[in-house]
């Protein structure tokens, strides 16, 4: 995957640079939407991020099939990790959890559901 992304970046430098800017903006907005609990907007950003990762070559047909097939049950779906490894993350609509599990089971992929609602990792920026 790294080779594909590097190739895309070298052939499409201006576009790739703009996509990096957009990815940064997505991250900033994601924090804001997480603080507000705006699941639809979080899902939209996840979907947008996946599309950018797909364009630059970080995805593949199997990951895309999982991501696109999962979206009817989710606010958002995207690949996670370095890409190509077959790992995706989904922000599931509570009432559609069983449907997503069924879809993933039928496509022969293993899934793990994690229930949010507990405090996770925190980070702080320390300024000198």
C-alpha positions as CSV (number, residue, x, y, z in Angstrom):
1,X,0.0,0.0,0.0
2,X,2.8,2.4,0.8
3,X,4.1,2.0,-2.8
4,X,0.7,2.8,-4.3
5,X,0.3,5.9,-2.1
6,X,3.8,7.1,-2.8
7,X,3.2,6.6,-6.5
8,X,-0.1,8.6,-6.4
9,X,1.6,11.4,-4.4
10,X,4.4,11.7,-6.9
11,X,2.2,11.7,-9.9
12,X,-0.5,14.0,-8.4
13,X,1.5,16.2,-6.1
14,X,-1.0,19.2,-6.0
15,X,-4.0,17.0,-5.5
16,X,-2.3,14.9,-2.9
17,X,-1.2,18.0,-1.0
18,X,-4.8,19.3,-1.0
19,X,-6.1,15.9,0.2
20,X,-3.7,16.1,3.1
21,X,-5.1,19.5,4.0
22,X,-8.6,18.1,3.8
23,X,-7.7,15.1,6.0
24,X,-6.4,17.6,8.6
25,X,-9.6,19.5,8.5
26,X,-11.6,16.3,8.8
27,X,-9.6,15.5,12.0
28,X,-10.3,19.0,13.5
29,X,-14.0,18.8,12.7
30,X,-14.2,15.2,13.9
31,X,-13.2,16.3,17.4
32,X,-15.8,19.0,17.4
33,X,-18.5,16.6,16.3
34,X,-17.5,14.0,18.8
35,X,-17.8,16.5,21.6
36,X,-21.3,17.3,20.4
37,X,-22.3,13.7,19.7
38,X,-23.2,14.5,16.1
39,X,-23.2,10.9,14.7
40,X,-24.4,11.8,11.2
41,X,-21.6,14.3,10.8
42,X,-19.0,12.0,12.2
43,X,-20.2,9.3,9.8
44,X,-20.0,11.7,6.8
45,X,-16.4,12.5,7.7
46,X,-15.6,8.8,8.0
47,X,-17.1,8.2,4.6
48,X,-15.2,11.2,3.1
49,X,-12.0,10.0,4.6
50,X,-12.4,6.5,3.1
51,X,-13.0,8.0,-0.3
52,X,-9.8,9.9,-0.1
53,X,-7.9,6.8,1.1
54,X,-9.4,4.9,-1.8
55,X,-8.3,7.5,-4.4
56,X,-4.7,7.6,-3.2
57,X,-4.5,3.8,-3.3
58,X,-4.7,2.8,0.4
59,X,-7.8,0.7,-0.1
60,X,-8.6,-2.4,-2.2
61,X,-11.6,-4.2,-3.6
62,X,-12.2,-6.3,-0.5
63,X,-12.0,-3.3,1.9
64,X,-14.3,-1.3,-0.4
65,X,-16.8,-4.2,-0.5
66,X,-16.9,-4.3,3.3
67,X,-17.1,-0.5,3.6
68,X,-19.8,0.1,1.0
69,X,-21.8,-2.9,2.0
70,X,-21.8,-1.8,5.6
71,X,-22.9,1.8,5.0
72,X,-26.7,1.1,5.0
73,X,-26.3,0.0,8.7
74,X,-23.9,2.7,9.8
75,X,-23.5,6.4,10.2
76,X,-20.0,5.9,8.6
77,X,-17.6,3.2,7.5
78,X,-13.9,3.4,6.5
79,X,-10.7,1.4,6.4
80,X,-8.5,1.8,9.3
81,X,-4.8,1.2,9.9
82,X,-2.3,1.3,7.0
83,X,-4.8,0.0,4.5
84,X,-4.7,-3.2,2.6
85,X,-4.8,-5.3,5.8
86,X,-8.5,-5.8,5.7
87,X,-9.4,-3.8,8.8
88,X,-12.4,-1.5,8.8
89,X,-14.2,0.6,11.4
90,X,-17.9,1.4,11.4
91,X,-20.0,3.8,13.5
92,X,-23.1,1.6,13.7
93,X,-26.6,2.8,14.1
94,X,-27.7,1.1,17.4
95,X,-30.8,-0.4,15.8
96,X,-28.8,-1.8,12.9
97,X,-26.1,-3.7,14.8
98,X,-27.6,-7.1,14.1
99,X,-28.0,-6.2,10.4
100,X,-24.3,-5.2,10.2
101,X,-23.2,-8.4,12.0
102,X,-25.3,-10.5,9.6
103,X,-23.8,-8.7,6.6
104,X,-20.2,-9.2,7.9
105,X,-20.9,-12.8,8.7
106,X,-22.3,-13.5,5.2
107,X,-19.3,-12.0,3.6
108,X,-17.0,-14.3,5.7
109,X,-15.4,-11.6,7.6
110,X,-14.8,-11.7,11.4
111,X,-16.2,-8.8,13.3
112,X,-15.9,-7.4,16.8
113,X,-18.4,-5.0,18.2
114,X,-17.2,-2.5,20.8
115,X,-19.8,-0.6,22.8
116,X,-18.9,3.0,23.3
117,X,-19.9,5.0,26.3
118,X,-16.9,4.5,28.6
119,X,-14.1,7.0,28.9
120,X,-11.2,6.2,26.6
121,X,-7.8,7.5,26.0
122,X,-7.1,11.1,26.8
123,X,-4.3,13.3,25.5
124,X,-3.2,16.8,26.5
125,X,-1.1,19.4,24.7
126,X,1.5,20.8,27.0
127,X,2.7,24.2,26.1
128,X,6.0,25.7,27.3
